[in-house]
């Protein structure tokens, strides 16, 4: 089964060519390496990543999955192959984190931070670009909290600066991050 990687970040990067390039190249390299991509399916980082996915020679229809916050599928960006309009607004962020085997953050504000923290609570592998502004650079190479999610792994939000670093970390760790959240337990 092909694994799905979430790409999260700023919803508007019109004036940020660096984030546009990083998102595009990250989307492309993920598809080049046999992964699918899931995101919020809207603009900014989400659209640039999906556009990069479509640019891959290995792209197949169905490789980009948009989990929309609204009810209308018409709001999805033009590169979203599978569109799931949830009507859940911000609450759809937990669906994105849970549906992915790993989460990559590129910049981002409060919505992105909620996806990062949800991914942490759900035991996902998390990568964050440290060379752009926003929450990804603030949490890169840190632990979101003090829990020990995995033994034998230097478990943290892995700071990255290039799509090549992202794919190296994903390929190295993705099969080690296999736990699923089993509900809230007293004391955890």
C-alpha positions as CSV (number, residue, x, y, z in Angstrom):
1,X,0.0,0.0,0.0
2,X,1.3,3.4,-0.9
3,X,1.7,5.7,2.1
4,X,0.2,9.2,2.2
5,X,2.1,12.3,3.4
6,X,0.4,15.4,4.6
7,X,1.7,18.8,3.5
8,X,0.5,21.7,5.6
9,X,1.3,25.4,5.7
10,X,0.4,28.9,4.7
11,X,-2.9,29.2,2.8
12,X,-1.5,32.3,0.9
13,X,2.0,32.4,-0.4
14,X,1.4,34.7,-3.4
15,X,4.3,37.0,-2.2
16,X,6.6,34.2,-1.1
17,X,8.4,32.6,-4.0
18,X,10.6,30.6,-1.5
19,X,7.6,28.8,0.0
20,X,6.1,28.3,-3.4
21,X,9.3,26.6,-4.6
22,X,9.7,24.5,-1.5
23,X,6.1,23.3,-1.6
24,X,6.2,22.6,-5.3
25,X,9.5,20.6,-5.0
26,X,8.3,18.8,-1.9
27,X,5.1,17.7,-3.6
28,X,7.1,16.5,-6.7
29,X,9.7,14.6,-4.8
30,X,7.1,12.8,-2.7
31,X,5.3,11.5,-5.8
32,X,8.7,10.7,-7.4
33,X,9.3,8.4,-4.4
34,X,6.0,6.6,-4.5
35,X,4.0,8.5,-1.9
36,X,0.6,10.2,-2.2
37,X,-0.2,13.7,-0.8
38,X,-3.0,14.9,1.4
39,X,-3.7,18.5,2.4
40,X,-6.5,20.9,3.1
41,X,-7.0,21.1,-0.6
42,X,-7.1,24.9,-0.8
43,X,-4.5,27.5,-1.9
44,X,-1.0,28.5,-0.9
45,X,1.3,25.7,0.2
46,X,-1.5,23.1,-0.4
47,X,-1.9,24.1,-4.1
48,X,1.8,24.5,-4.8
49,X,2.5,21.0,-3.4
50,X,-0.3,19.5,-5.4
51,X,1.0,21.3,-8.5
52,X,4.4,19.8,-7.8
53,X,2.8,16.4,-7.5
54,X,1.3,16.8,-10.9
55,X,4.7,17.7,-12.4
56,X,6.2,14.4,-11.4
57,X,6.7,11.8,-14.2
58,X,5.4,9.2,-11.7
59,X,2.1,11.1,-11.0
60,X,-1.1,9.2,-11.3
61,X,-4.6,10.4,-10.9
62,X,-5.6,10.1,-7.3
63,X,-2.2,11.1,-5.9
64,X,-3.5,14.3,-4.4
65,X,-6.2,14.3,-1.8
66,X,-7.9,17.5,-0.6
67,X,-9.7,17.4,2.8
68,X,-11.7,20.6,2.5
69,X,-13.0,22.6,5.6
70,X,-16.2,23.5,3.8
71,X,-19.1,21.7,2.3
72,X,-18.6,22.8,-1.3
73,X,-16.2,20.7,-3.5
74,X,-15.9,23.7,-5.8
75,X,-13.5,25.4,-3.4
76,X,-10.7,22.9,-4.0
77,X,-7.6,23.9,-5.9
78,X,-7.3,22.7,-9.5
79,X,-4.7,20.1,-8.7
80,X,-6.8,18.2,-6.1
81,X,-7.7,14.8,-7.6
82,X,-9.8,13.4,-4.8
83,X,-11.9,16.1,-3.0
84,X,-13.5,15.4,0.3
85,X,-15.6,18.4,1.4
86,X,-16.1,17.9,5.2
87,X,-18.0,20.9,6.4
88,X,-15.9,20.6,9.6
89,X,-14.0,23.9,9.2
90,X,-10.8,23.8,11.4
91,X,-11.8,20.5,12.9
92,X,-10.8,18.8,9.6
93,X,-7.2,19.3,10.6
94,X,-7.3,16.2,12.8
95,X,-8.5,14.2,9.8
96,X,-5.5,15.4,7.7
97,X,-3.1,14.5,10.5
98,X,-4.7,11.1,11.1
99,X,-4.9,10.1,7.5
100,X,-1.2,10.7,6.9
101,X,1.8,8.5,7.7
102,X,3.8,11.7,8.1
103,X,3.2,15.4,8.1
104,X,5.5,18.1,6.5
105,X,5.0,21.7,7.6
106,X,6.0,24.6,5.5
107,X,5.6,27.9,7.4
108,X,2.1,28.3,8.6
109,X,0.0,30.1,11.2
110,X,-2.4,28.9,13.8
111,X,-4.2,26.3,11.5
112,X,-0.9,24.8,10.6
113,X,0.1,24.6,14.3
114,X,-3.1,22.8,15.1
115,X,-2.2,20.2,12.4
116,X,1.3,19.8,13.8
117,X,0.0,19.3,17.4
118,X,-2.7,16.9,16.2
119,X,0.0,15.0,14.3
120,X,2.1,14.8,17.5
121,X,-0.8,13.6,19.6
122,X,-1.7,11.0,16.9
123,X,1.9,9.6,16.9
124,X,2.8,10.7,13.4
125,X,6.2,11.4,11.9
126,X,6.5,15.2,11.6
127,X,9.0,17.3,9.6
128,X,9.1,21.0,9.6
129,X,11.0,23.4,7.3
130,X,13.3,25.5,9.5
131,X,14.3,28.0,6.7
132,X,11.0,29.7,6.2
133,X,8.9,31.9,8.6
134,X,5.9,30.6,10.4
135,X,5.3,27.8,12.9
136,X,7.4,25.2,11.0
137,X,10.6,27.1,11.8
138,X,9.5,27.6,15.5
139,X,8.9,23.9,16.1
140,X,11.7,22.4,13.9
141,X,14.0,20.1,15.9
142,X,11.8,20.3,19.1
143,X,9.5,18.0,20.9
144,X,5.9,19.4,21.1
145,X,5.6,18.1,24.7
146,X,7.5,15.8,27.0
147,X,5.8,12.5,26.2
148,X,7.9,9.7,24.9
149,X,5.9,8.6,21.9
150,X,8.5,6.1,20.6
151,X,11.3,4.2,22.3
152,X,14.6,3.8,20.4
153,X,14.0,6.8,18.1
154,X,15.1,10.4,18.6
155,X,11.5,11.4,18.4
156,X,10.9,15.0,17.6
157,X,9.7,17.3,14.9
158,X,12.5,16.8,12.4
159,X,13.9,20.1,11.1
160,X,14.6,20.2,7.4
161,X,15.7,22.7,4.8
162,X,15.3,20.9,1.5
163,X,12.9,18.5,-0.2
164,X,15.9,16.0,-0.4
165,X,16.3,16.1,3.4
166,X,12.5,15.5,3.7
167,X,12.6,12.4,1.6
168,X,15.7,11.0,3.3
169,X,14.0,11.4,6.8
170,X,10.7,10.0,5.6
171,X,12.4,7.0,4.0
172,X,14.5,6.4,7.1
173,X,11.7,6.7,9.7
174,X,8.3,6.2,8.2
175,X,8.2,2.4,8.9
176,X,9.2,3.1,12.6
177,X,6.3,5.5,13.2
178,X,3.5,3.0,13.3
179,X,1.5,3.7,16.4
180,X,-2.1,4.9,16.2
181,X,-3.9,7.0,18.8
182,X,-6.2,4.8,21.0
183,X,-8.0,7.5,22.7
184,X,-7.3,9.8,25.7
185,X,-6.1,7.9,28.8
186,X,-5.9,9.4,32.2
187,X,-2.4,10.5,33.0
188,X,-1.2,10.8,29.4
